[in-house]
Amino acid sequence: MKERIVQFGEGGFLRSFVDMFVNIMNEKDLFDGKVVVVQPIEKGLIDVLNQQNGVYHQYLRGYENGEIVNTCTEVHSISRGVNPYTDYAEYLALAQNPDMRFIVSNTTEAGIEYLGTERLCDAPPKSFPAKLTAFLYERFKCNLPGFIIFCCELIDHNADLLKEYVLKYAELWQLPEQFIDWINNENNFCNTLVDRICTGYPKDEAAKLCAELGCEDKLINTAEIFHLWVIEGDFESEFPLKKAGVNVIWTDDVTPYKKRKVRILNGAHTSMVLAARLAGLSTVKECLDDEKVCATLKKTLNEEIIPTLGGSDEDVKFGAAVLERFANPFVKHQLLSIALNSVSKFRTRILPTIIEYNEKFGRLPKLLTMSLGALIAFYRTDEANDSPEILEFMCSATVPEILKRTDYWGEDLSFMLPEVERTVELISRKGMAAYYEEALA
């Protein structure tokens, strides 16, 4: 098979997502292409990947249609890995290959950054956008067609931002105007939304799984069954994901799909975890197994979050899938991990729903409002994890002072004071059992 995809990132997510999808397309004789993985930072897994000739086992585990599913696939979509830190010439040589058509990236939320200190002659430049600019310039000099670029980083308008930074590096390096035109006219930077919980290398199970496989695999990967890829544009004719059975949506605008995911999945997480942790629970699965916590979660989703979005069939279907995903017995999702930086998460994941609900129904949503009281109570414990300034303030400030912090919330939340203060008092005086009794009253 020809090498047709350059992939920046060798981590578990892309191997459970894009590389798995390419494997499916190849097995169904729909694509006939291989992935070359580029290590985007100095330390990574490329050496291990090459030792295994790009082959690894992918386990997909969880609930599907109410049934527990546990499948294993030997994935052969990766041809090799390239480390630009040890072989920069080989990295640039990928741009010289006329068969290359696609670029995929997942360099984490921090990966798409503009430093403005690198030079074109750096081998390699430090940031991912700078590396990509050098790569694209090499392609341009070969007089070859541009790329279809799928950004999978979990930030808003991921491809738009990546393109902006590529153009800034082109300007910084004083590259020719013809190259700028080539970037704009010959390349498609596609914003995407990705959704699949990847639990990565199963350290506790690895020896047992390798014994069952009859071979050593240092790259065993695990993920949930559910997946969704929303992509701006329509390149199904060249990249037939839908025909292969992948849950892909080609669209003109990722925004409504991102809104649904953030409000329902991430909003449900954030509204649930802090109260549940105060109640002594440790994982999302424990929350789903706890009668009162689970009932509160379902009530929050079905009576507050989903109605605010509009309550379409798709919203309801997505909400049901989220509950099934949270109950996955194979995923040990720690509440304290989700609780990291909860102030900023509350602002982006929950507060918009509270404000829209209030505007739509003329009252505050009871459970989401209570979850802000739980957040304040949680930040008064030593388990909160946020910036030092936020931790210090939240631990000592009064509820009115906290709600007035427009830099935290984007606006003054004093209009929520009676309900939030009542919740904080309830937790302080009567504990979490009373909290859940009130929530379910």
PyMOL commands that set and color helices and strands:
alter all, ss='L'
color gray80, all
select helices_A, chain A and resi 12-16+18-27+46-51+88-95+128-141+158-172+177-186+206-213+255-278+284-289+291-309+313-326+335-338+342-349+351-361+366-378+388-396+399-403+406-409+414-430+432-440
alter helices_A, ss='H'
color red, helices_A
select strands_A, chain A and resi 2-8+33-38+56-64+67-75+78-82+102-105+148-151+188-190+192-195+198-200+221-223+228-232+248-251
alter strands_A, ss='S'
color yellow, strands_A
deselect
rebuild
show_as cartoon
